[in-house]
Amino acid sequence: MFGSLLNYMKQIMRSAWNAQYRVLAGLAFMALAMVAIQYDEVLAPKVHGLSDGFGAIATDMSRRLTSFTL
């Protein structure tokens, strides 16, 4: 009887832990989704602008270097 009671308690604890882990995983997913949305709306345009700026500088430098060699 005592063994079956322990098995029953073990099953209850496992199901409670599984439910808790599912809730925590859902909250973590929700937090990551919110961060991704904020990055896409706020930081990505600025990073794209920086990337375009570096691309323009690199293009200008390559034009200047080719003009010296010709």
Secondary structure as GFF3:
##gff-version 3
##sequence-region A 1 70
A	DSSP	alpha_helix	2	38	.	.	.	ID=ss1
A	DSSP	pi_helix	39	43	.	.	.	ID=ss2
A	DSSP	alpha_helix	44	69	.	.	.	ID=ss3
###
